[in-house]
Amino acid sequence: MAKKGTLKYRKVSRTPQVGKDAGKKKFYATAVQDRTMEFEDFVTHISEHNSPYSRGTVHGVLMDTLDCLQELILDGKSVRFADLGLFSIGMTSRGEDNAEKVNASSITGVHLIVRNTKNWSNTELRKMCKITALGSEVTEEGDGGDTPSGDNGGKPSGGSSTTSGGSSTTSGGSSTTGGDSSTTGGDSSTTGGGNKGDNTGQGGGSSSGSESDNVKEY
């Protein structure tokens, strides 16, 4: 498979507070992004990348795409955006003492869920990139989780997918935490009634394809 890009990493040291390595200083590789490409720069990149469409056409299509995607997922639909992923909306809820008390006011928030699949799965993306070290220096980070994965300049965060609010469920082999309870499962990725605490997250839709363990909640 042809390589499409080169990812850079830097070395960090952390002392995990949980797991088999709790209290032991460990060293990790964490991803480093060169820069953030803003939306207008992305539009220009597409229009100049052997595209027959003008910059204005690309800009208009992308803006309409975002508007329609938001409209559909806020209407309770799951939208598959080619192989990029399945987009849906999840909810976080306050735990009530009995089922009769559960109503719309129990919902404490909503969040975006993206399940990347097929040739955008974590496994396939790894095959398509080269990885090289940014340098030999080691940066010492604060105490934290077992395996940091970088983002936004290499700030580590535990596991290979992240969640926000409520409890979370990831399918497959990802290591994800969020809220008070977490479970792992098979091919679909949804969460239901919480086992502990006050918040329960619920993801919309289900995923299909070669990988369904790539769930991001925002």
N, C-alpha and C positions, 0 to 999 in steps of 0.2 A: 504494500500500500504506500502510495506517495505521501511524503510528509508535507504538510501544508504550512507549518509554522514552527517557531522555536519558543518554548517556555523557559523562563529563567527562574531560578530559585536562590534563596539565601539560607544560610545556616543560623539556627536559633537554638538556644538552650533554655529549657524550662524544667520545673520540678512539679510533676503531677501530684495532685492531692487525692486522687482516687485511683483504684485499679491496682494491678500487681506491682506497678512501679511507683506507688505512692511514696513520696518523700525522697525519691532518688532523682538526681539531676540527669536529664536525658537530652539528647541532641536530635534536632529534626530539620528537615528541609521544608521551607515554606515558600509558596509562589510569590513572585514579584511582578507587578504590572508596570510596563514602561511609562504609560500615561493613560489618561481617560480620553477616549475619542468622543467628542460631543456629537449630538444628533446631526447638526448641520455638516460636520466633517464626514460623518458616516454617509450622508446623502451624496456629498461630493465624491466620496470614494466609489460608491456604486455607479454613479453616472460616468465616471472616468475609467471604470473597470470593464472595458470592452462591452459596454452597454449601449444599445441603440436608442435608449430613452434619455431625454434631456433631464437636467438637474431638477427643473420645475416639475416635470412629470413624476420623477421618482419621489420628490418631496410630497406631492399631493397624494400619491398612492399610499405612501407610508402613513401619512397623517390620517387618511380615511381608514386605513387598516387598524390603527390604534383606537380610533373612535369606535369602530364597529366591534372590535374585540372587547373593549370595555363594556359596551352596551349589552353584548350577548352574555358575558360572564356575570354581569350584575343582574341579568334576568334569570339566573340559575342554570345556565347552559355551560357545558364543557366544550371548549373549542380546541380542535387539534390543528396546530399551526405547522402544517407539513410534518417533517421529522423533528423540528425544533422541540416540540413538546405539546402536552395537553394542558391547556390553561383552564383554571376553574377558581371558584371562590370557596374558602372555608370559613368556619365560624368558631369563636371562642365563647363559652357559656359559663355563667355562674352556676355552681351546684346548688340545687334546691333540696329541701327535705323530703319532698314527695313529688310524684309525676304531675299532680294537679296544679302545682305551683309553677311549673315550667311554662313560660309564655315568651312573647317577643321581648319583654323587658329583661329576661334572663340572659339575652345575648349581650355580651360585653364588647364584642368587636368582630370584624371580618378581616380576612387576609387573603392575599393572592397565593395560589398554589400552581407550580409549574412542574410537570413531570417530563423530563427529557427522555426521548425514546429513540430506538433504531440507530441511525448513524450519528445521532447527537447524544447517544448514551455515554455515560462516563467511560465505559470500556472502549467504545469506538473512538472517542475523542483522544484517549491515551495513545491509540495506535497511530493517529494522524499527526502527532507532534513530536519534535525533538525536545530534549530537556538538557539544559546546560547551566552550570553554576554562574551566578553573578559575580562572585568573588570568594575568597577563602576566609574572610572575617566571620566571626561568630557573634551574634547579637544575643544578649541575655534578656529574656522576657520575664514577665511576672509569673507567679504561680498559676497553674491552670490545668487544663485537661490533658489527656493522654497523647493525642496526635494532632497538632495544629495544622490547619491547612490555610494557606495565605489568601488574602484578598485585600484590595486597596493598599497596595504597596507592601504586602507581606504581613499584615497583622494576622496572627494566627487565630483560628477558631477550631474547636474540637470537632472531630469527625469529618465525614465527607459530604454531608448535606445538613442544612440548617433549618430550624423552624422558629417561628415567633408566636408567642401567645398560646395559652391553653396547653393541653397535652398534644402530643404529636404521635403519628404512626408513620413509619417508613416501611416499605416493602423491600425485601432483598437484604443485601449485606451492608447497607449504610449504617453508620453509627450516628444517630441523631437524638438530641434531647431538646425538650422545650416544655415549659409548664411543669405540672406535677407528676404526670405519668406518661410513659412511652411504651409502645409495643412495636414489634416487628412482624411482618406478615409476608404473604405470597405475592400475587401478581397485581392486586389493586392496592391503592394507598388511600385509606380513609381512616378517620378516627371517630370513635363514638364515646358513649358515656364514660366519664372519668372514674378511675378507681380510687384516687386519693385527691385531697385538696378541693379547691373551689372551682377551678377552671377546667373545662373540657373542650378540646378543639375538635372540629369536624371538617374534614376535607370533602370537596365535591368531586364527583365523577370517579372514573377508574381509568387505568392506563393499560395499554397493550403494546406489544413489540418485544424486541430481543432483550430489552432492559426495562425494568419497572422499579428499580431501586434508587432512582435519581430524582428525588423529590425535594423541591425548594419551596418553602413558605415564606412570604414576605409580610 
